[in-house]
Amino acid sequence: MDKFVVRGGNPLLGTVRISGAKNSALPCMAAAILTEDEVILENVPQVRDIETERKLLASMGAEVELGYGRAQHRTHIRCAILSDPVAKYEIVKTMRASSLVLGPLIARTGLARVAMPGGCAIGGRPIDLHIKYLEKMGAQITQDHGYLEARTERLKGAHIIWEKISVTGTEDLLMAAVLADGETVMENCAREPEVTDLAALLTAMGAKIQGAGTSTITVQGVAKLHGARHRINPDRIEAGTFIIAGAITGGDLKVSGCDPSHLGALLETLRSCGVRFDINGDTIRVRSEGTLKAADITTVEYPGFPTDMQAQYMALATQAEGTSVITENIFENRFMHVQELIRMGANIRIDGRTATVRGKTPLSAAAVMCSDLRASASLVLAALVADGETILDRVYHIDRGYEHIEEKLRGVGAQIRRMGEVFGKK
Ligand code: UD1
């Protein structure tokens, strides 16, 4: 299994370029199911979850070509025939976002069999609401042998009020609604930029959608969608991770190719920690000299502080003077990184959904274990300032969502190397 070896102590200097958003690319790839024509996606990141989604679509009969390098991360998908509309457990168990194919499959073929996702490191992550609202649109859903089977003649428009805000839930139902008969109104929707990105692709495919990016989305169903070409948004979580890398190392880092408007809550928090930013178009220059100050955060849905940045922020909080109270409101068990940070010398106490970090404590290198995608990023950040050589095990978690993170970090001065096979460069 791959490991990262990181020697801490270098300030990050220079420019790092941000890749396309994995969490936009995943639903956009699923949206290709909605048409027999070709969908071309640009700026698709070369990460393991995208490869998993390629396998998933290919296993259903789709033609998927992931192009990297000179092909500029362009992906071609044609779902002319979906001979086997099944999301198999072997694939779903490695990537919970596989449940995103449920809505488009049933909308396009009237039949979907999707393995129920199990638990995951950060909590239960049920898809009960996806099921409930698809039923409201007329799908008959049964469950056997660990699979959900959904059938319908044609989905019908419905009025849906999300009991809980769900990102992939909003996306799944949006993809169902675009081919449904009549109007669907969804209230209390997720407002994440990834939802807006998906809606832009669907609109380019001929869907009639209003309100994406707000909490109420209205869709007029159409009979058919056509092919389209779409460029995926920059990854706000990758950008946020590099911004924290610049700040925690006391560097001077330009994070380019990002969308600063998607990073409001993070930038505001970091400003109160004493980090300075200059924003110029799609580039954020991060500078941090001297002492970082503690600040409290509470994770909430967009546009609030993202749960996907909580672990990385905690690494920074260990290096800030004072007490930072970090409250995780979205997932029940998203503090897997805490024990590893404590092993590196952090002073953190967990009480239910709250972690109290007392800083600044010097961090010392240790052998640590990655438990999930963002927890791994947090450990890389801690390792960048730790005294000595940290060895991170199970970096396949990080390869799920960060494109060549070790190369990007090395490019701006970090001492990091991989032991084992480089994902995407066999
Ligand atoms: C997406 C992101 C993930 C991010 C999360 C929250 C993708 C591929 N993943 O995950 O990176 O951390 O949003 O921003 O985009 N819930 C239910 N029932 C449901 C659906 C959700 O109870 O049917 C609950 C979840 O358990 C969780 C909360 O709603 O407590 C939010 O989860 P959700 O927004 O659905 O997360 P994902 O879409 O899985």
Residues whose N, C-alpha, C, O or C-beta is under 5 A from the ligand:
A	BS01	UD1	N23 A97 R125 P126 I127 D128 L129 H130 K164 I165 S166 V167 T168 G169 T307 D308 I330 F331
